[in-house]
Amino acid sequence: MFEMFKQFRLNSKIIKERLPVGLFAIIGKQGAGKTSCAVAMLCNDYKYHSKERYEESKIFYRELKNFGYNLHLPPNKSLYFSSERILLANGVETWFIDPAKFKLPSLSEDVQYFPRFSVIFLPEFDNVINCRDWKNMSPYLVALAKYARHWDLTIILDFQCWMQIDASYRRLMMYIMFVYESYFKEPNFIMKYIFRRKRKRIWKYVFCDNQLNAFIKDLNDMSVDLSGLIKTLKNRVADIKKYVFVGNVFNRFESTSGARYFLRGINDYQYIPHLKADMTPAGIEEYCENHPLTRN
């Protein structure tokens, strides 16, 4: 009985963790549950952390008013964006993001601006950059991946053909999740009828710190055992050491200088609701035009 409750608390703690800042790549075979896993991540993050994301963003934009900016946060206090409609909670949906405008703001390209601390999800992102010719890739798309941390963005990209993406862009991914299985788990009798627990959807995946893995490959030219990454680092690369500084080192320099890029040329944010599904011939044609299978 104790082990059952211990496991329940562990599961509750895992889903309540705030999604970290950075670039996620969710990959896996067709039907493994990549998109549903990402949707679950957004819904859990909204449930437990949407208020604190909004409050942090509000504090930041109050400070920007001193510099002449008059930027508005969303009326529903939701900082979640996706190219497809996601129901985060009753009556709350993600805001629409156009994958073609998903770039670092510039004066020469049409881009979509995101408030600081936003969470962004783009499924089937390999359709957007499905090429090995990195020279044809927008430099502002690459720059967005590079500076996402400076704007405290959490970006989740759903890939199906991982190796078709150019290596220069793959290297910018901070985290990789390879989803290989998903299934429902029914609660036992006590949890179901006494505690009224509902059945859970569970995803099994391999998690990889992509940039640390790339670093080890560069130094060792070897395959890394993902289950013992730090052990491999200790035994085959070097000793793990700590460097200590007393005080707040972040007061000594500007750690998010790239934040300026996210305000370049901005007037205000646009919060675009998703269009309702239209299964008429005209609606189908409009959807296919707005979601092309090939990029320009």
Phi, psi and omega in degrees: 000316181298318180297325180296314180289326177298317179293323178296317179295322178297315179296321180295321181294321182297313185285345181272353181292140179286138178297130182287159175291141177137185186254117177261143168239120175255117183235168180156170182288166180299134176079004181286336179114028181298306185293317180296325177295316179296320178298318178297322178297317179294317182295318178293319179295321177297317183299319188256343189225003182296322181294315182290326175299316181294316181296320178296319179293321181295320178298318181296317184283338172296321178293326181292336179299332178293341180256010175096006178271144176228076186258142185250136175273161186297146182295331180268006177062025180254124180252046184238131184231145175203155179282337175245151183295129175231127177273105183282324179199176180301116178082002181237121178242164172291158171275154183282138172236132177273115182303330180290339180256013181275088182207167171291136181305139177213172179268353185251346182234151179280115185234165176248129182272148179233138175296154177297145181075017180284158172244128187234133179232128178233105177284156179052045185289343178294344173290335182280319182234047183278072180199157174263352182276087185294341181292335179272354180280138180300128177297338179283336173289317177295318181295326178298317178297323182290320187257010182303322180296327182292339179252010179055043179267143168251115184243122180246120181245132181260117180245149171248323181247081187299315187284349175282343178282139182300143184300327181296330177275324178300324183293339180280348177292126180279322184226144176236131174242117176261104180277123182241352180197145173213146184197166175268144175236119180280139177290154177288178187302315183295312182295325185283315189259340178261313181264000176057038179282142178268164178292152184251149169261129184239136177243133174256133184209159172261127181254135183225131170281096193298316185287325175292321177297318179295323179297316179295322178296319181298321184278328189245342183050055184216167174275137185258132173285105186297332181286343180229048188299311181292324177298319177298319180298319180293314190280329190244343183251296183192172175286147174277122181239161178241141175243127189246138175227131180269124182113186181262101183291337183287346173281352184267348180203172180263103187277345181234052181297334179291352179298334180300325183298330184281356177246004184291121176073015185276142170256308176194168178275148175247127179251105189258118177287154177288145174284142177291148182300126179241108184266012174286161179306319179293322179292323177296317181295319179296319180297315181294327176291324181278347179231068184293149179276345178235150179262159177285000000 
